[in-house]
Amino acid sequence: MLFKVLEIKSFKYIATLGVLSLLTITSCDAPRGERRVAGGSAESNLFGNPYGTTSGTTSSGTTTGSSTTGGDDTSGSITVPSEVSQCNWSSNGSTGFQSTGAHLSPNEDNASEGAYTLCQSSSNPLDIWLQVKNPITSEQLCLIPTYHSGTNSVYIGEPKCLYVRSNTTLYKISMIKNRSGFSTYPVTGVMVMRDKAYEYGAPFYQVILSPDAYIFCSQWLAQYGDPSYCIPFKSGGHYQYHQF
């Protein structure tokens, strides 16, 4: 059975050195858009939407690899492509967004200041469009495609990251479904995180990039049925989980 609730188990035989080695591998220096994620079974959805809600001439940036092509619009005028006209967009960069999330606010502590719109293209479900109220320029913003069923979810592809420099630009990010064994599943949501390092408690006991922490906890859960790494990731709240 693909989706199931998993119980916390103790793995006393797992050496600390082995854990740190795995974390080092996960945190390699390969460009974010070129990273590949391992296969495995589905994990229990421990995440939800912390501190926010999800619901609905501009240049569009298209994410390729770890960079974004296409300029940022500063004219203040917004043209919404027909493929995402079903979603709510901000015409002025300040109001009219579809969702909120504290992680996307300047200090990661104010849901209304983290307002955003994420919309799945009606013509190509792998294309996700993004607009944010407050630009994020100190680090890239990463999106990881997910599939969910009921209250459970699983990631199905690698992170795609970009700099979000304008609140009047609709950014187009093309997802890749390349997790072994999950390529046939549709994209029904995305995990959104700053490509930023945070200190995570036990059993991480170290500072690690948030996307890497998420992927590691998911892989550990899939391999061992142990969600202990996902618990500090969730409690940290350094993410926004968005379902379409």
C-alpha positions in Angstrom: 0.0 0.0 0.0 1.5 3.3 -1.1 0.3 5.7 1.6 0.2 4.8 5.3 0.7 6.3 8.7 4.1 5.4 10.0 5.1 5.0 13.6 8.2 6.4 15.2 10.8 3.7 15.7 14.1 3.7 17.4 17.2 2.8 15.5 19.9 2.6 18.1 22.3 0.8 15.8 22.6 3.8 13.4 25.9 5.4 14.1 26.2 9.2 14.3 29.0 9.1 11.8 26.8 7.4 9.2 24.1 10.1 9.7 26.6 12.9 9.2 28.0 11.2 6.1 24.5 11.0 4.6 23.9 14.7 5.4 27.1 15.6 3.7 26.1 13.8 0.6 22.7 15.5 0.6 24.4 18.9 1.0 26.8 18.6 -2.0 27.7 21.6 -4.0 26.0 20.6 -7.3 23.8 23.3 -8.7 20.3 23.1 -7.2 18.6 22.5 -10.5 20.9 19.6 -11.4 20.6 17.7 -8.2 18.9 14.3 -8.4 16.9 12.8 -5.6 16.8 9.1 -4.6 13.9 6.7 -4.9 12.0 5.1 -2.1 8.5 4.5 -0.8 6.1 7.3 0.1 6.2 9.2 3.4 3.6 10.3 5.8 2.7 14.0 5.3 4.0 15.5 8.5 4.1 19.1 7.2 0.9 20.9 6.4 0.9 24.7 6.0 2.7 26.5 8.9 1.7 30.0 9.7 -0.3 30.6 6.5 -3.0 29.5 4.2 -3.3 28.3 0.6 -6.4 28.6 -1.6 -6.4 31.7 -5.6 3.7 44.4 -20.3 5.0 41.6 -17.5 8.1 39.5 -18.2 7.9 36.0 -17.0 11.1 34.3 -15.6 11.5 30.6 -16.7 13.6 28.5 -14.4 16.3 26.4 -16.1 18.7 24.5 -14.0 19.4 26.7 -11.0 18.9 30.1 -12.7 16.0 32.1 -14.0 15.8 33.5 -17.5 13.7 36.4 -18.4 13.7 39.8 -16.8 12.0 41.1 -13.8 9.2 43.6 -14.5 9.3 46.9 -12.7 6.7 48.7 -14.8 3.9 48.0 -12.4 1.7 46.5 -15.1 0.8 42.9 -15.0 -0.5 40.7 -17.9 -1.8 37.3 -16.7 -1.2 34.4 -19.2 -4.4 32.6 -20.2 -3.0 29.3 -18.8 -3.1 30.7 -15.2 -6.1 33.1 -15.5 -8.0 30.8 -13.1 -5.9 32.1 -10.2 -5.9 35.3 -8.3 -2.9 37.6 -9.0 -1.9 41.0 -7.6 -2.1 43.9 -10.0 0.0 46.2 -7.8 2.3 43.8 -6.0 0.7 44.5 -2.7 -2.9 43.2 -2.6 -4.9 40.5 -4.3 -2.7 37.5 -3.7 -4.3 34.1 -3.3 -2.4 32.7 -0.3 -0.3 33.7 2.7 2.8 32.1 4.4 5.1 33.5 7.1 8.1 31.7 5.5 7.9 34.0 2.5 7.8 37.2 4.6 11.0 39.3 5.0 11.6 38.0 8.6 9.7 34.7 8.2 7.3 35.7 10.9 4.3 37.4 9.3 1.8 35.5 7.2 0.2 38.6 5.6 3.6 40.0 4.6 4.4 36.6 3.0 1.4 36.8 0.7 1.9 34.9 -2.6 0.1 33.2 -5.5 1.2 29.8 -6.8 -0.8 28.6 -9.8 -0.5 25.4 -11.9 -0.8 25.9 -15.6 -4.0 24.7 -17.2 -2.1 23.7 -20.3 0.9 22.0 -18.8 0.7 20.7 -15.2 4.5 20.7 -14.8 4.5 24.5 -15.2 4.0 26.4 -12.0 3.6 30.2 -11.9 4.6 32.3 -8.9 4.1 35.9 -7.6 5.2 37.1 -4.2 4.4 40.3 -2.2 7.9 40.7 -0.9 10.8 39.9 -3.2 13.4 37.4 -1.9 16.9 38.3 -3.0 19.2 37.1 -0.2 18.9 33.5 -1.3 17.0 31.6 -3.9 13.5 30.2 -3.4 13.2 26.5 -4.2 10.1 24.5 -5.2 9.9 20.7 -4.9 7.1 19.0 -6.8 4.8 16.7 -4.7 1.9 14.3 -5.1 -0.6 14.0 -2.3 -3.5 11.6 -1.6 -5.8 12.3 1.3 -3.6 13.5 4.2 -0.4 12.0 2.8 2.2 13.3 0.4 5.4 12.3 -1.4 7.9 14.4 -3.3 8.3 13.3 -6.9 11.2 15.4 -8.3 14.2 17.6 -7.7 14.2 21.1 -6.4 14.0 24.0 -8.9 15.3 27.3 -7.5 15.2 30.9 -8.6 15.8 34.5 -7.3 12.4 36.2 -6.8 13.5 39.9 -7.3 10.2 41.5 -8.2 6.6 41.6 -6.8 5.2 42.5 -10.1 6.6 39.5 -12.1 4.8 36.3 -12.7 7.6 33.7 -12.6 7.2 30.5 -14.5 9.0 27.4 -13.0 9.0 24.1 -15.0 9.0 21.2 -12.6 10.8 17.9 -13.3 9.4 14.6 -12.2 12.6 12.5 -11.9 12.4 10.6 -8.6 12.8 7.0 -9.4 9.5 5.1 -9.2 7.4 8.3 -9.1 7.5 9.7 -12.6 3.9 8.6 -13.4 2.4 10.6 -10.5 0.9 14.0 -11.2 2.1 17.2 -9.6 -0.6 18.1 -7.1 1.4 20.4 -4.8 4.8 21.9 -4.1 7.1 22.3 -1.1 8.4 25.8 -1.1 11.6 26.7 0.8 14.3 29.3 0.9 17.6 27.9 -0.1 18.9 28.8 3.3 20.7 27.0 6.1 19.0 26.7 9.5 19.9 24.9 12.7 17.8 21.8 13.2 17.8 20.0 16.5 17.9 16.3 17.3 18.6 14.1 15.5 20.2 16.5 12.9 22.3 18.4 15.5 23.6 20.7 12.8 23.0 23.6 10.5 21.7 22.4 7.1 20.1 23.9 4.0 16.3 23.6 4.4 15.7 21.9 1.0 18.4 19.3 1.9 16.8 18.8 5.3 13.4 18.1 3.8 14.8 15.7 1.2 16.9 13.9 3.8 14.1 13.5 6.3 11.8 12.2 3.5 14.4 9.7 2.3 15.1 8.5 5.8 11.4 8.1 6.5 11.0 6.1 3.3 14.0 3.9 3.9 13.6 3.2 7.6 10.0 4.1 8.4 11.4 6.6 10.9 10.0 10.2 10.9 12.4 11.5 13.5 14.3 13.8 11.1 11.0 15.2 9.7 9.9 16.3 13.2 12.5 19.0 13.7 12.1 20.0 10.1 8.4 20.5 10.7 8.8 22.3 14.0 11.3 24.7 12.5 8.5 25.9 10.1 11.1 27.0 7.5 8.8 26.1 4.5 5.5 26.6 2.9 3.6 23.5 1.7 1.1 24.4 -1.1 -1.5 22.0 -2.6 -3.2 22.8 -5.8 
